[in-house]
Amino acid sequence: MKQYFLAVSTVLVILFLMFVVAPMLFSAKNDLAVLASIIILLFVVPSIAVFSIKKFKTWSVKK
């Protein structure tokens, strides 16, 4: 059950960051907001995905 919850929550968080937060910041007039959106797309989203994959693998092995 926790693997299912991890997969669903990871997908929802990544979709929210990629399609709601990053475009909203990227369309801002402030340079700092554009930089924040680039950081979210290039660093935060992949790190969440890698963390979730590592957790999923460790939980799969412990069965």
Secondary structure, DSSP 8 states (H G I E B T S, - for coil): -HHHHHHHHHHHHHHHIIIIIHHHHHTSS-HHHHHHHHHIIIIIHHHHHHHHHHHHHHHHHT-
